[in-house]
Amino acid sequence: MKIRGYRIELGEVEAALREQSGVKEAVAIAWVKESGDKQLVGYVVGEKGAKLTAAGLREGVGRSCRNTWCRWWWCCWKSCR
C-alpha cells in the first residue's frame, strides 16, 4: 500500500505494534480522509492493566523501526478490563 508516496506493509506495522510491552492485539489500516489523502493508523488492544499511550507506542516502535512511517503514524487503543 502506498501512503504519502511511501510503500507501507501493514503487516509490518502490526508486527511492530505487537512487539510493544502491554500490547495484546494490533491492526493497521490506511484511513482515507475526506481530502482523499491516506493516513496510516494503528489500533491496539492492551493487556489487562497495561497503561498504553500513543506517545509511548510511537516512541517504542520508533526505536525498533528504521522505516519512515514510524515518524507520522498515530494510534488509538482500548484497554481490556
BELBEL-V524180 format. One record per backbone hydrogen bond with DSSP energy under -0.5 kcal/mol. CO is the residue of the C=O (numbers start at 1). NH is the residue of the N-H. Records with the same first field share a line. If there is no record, write none. Layout:
CO = NH, NH
This chain:
1 = 3, 8
3 = 6
6 = 3, 8
8 = 10
9 = 12, 13
10 = 14
11 = 15
12 = 16
13 = 17
14 = 18
15 = 19
17 = 20
20 = 23
22 = 24, 47
25 = 45
27 = 43
29 = 31, 41
31 = 33, 39
33 = 36
37 = 33
39 = 31
40 = 74
41 = 29
42 = 76
43 = 27
44 = 78
45 = 24, 25
46 = 80
47 = 50
50 = 52
53 = 57
54 = 58
55 = 59
56 = 60
57 = 61
58 = 62
59 = 63
60 = 64
61 = 65
67 = 70
68 = 71
69 = 72, 73
74 = 42
76 = 44
78 = 46
80 = 49
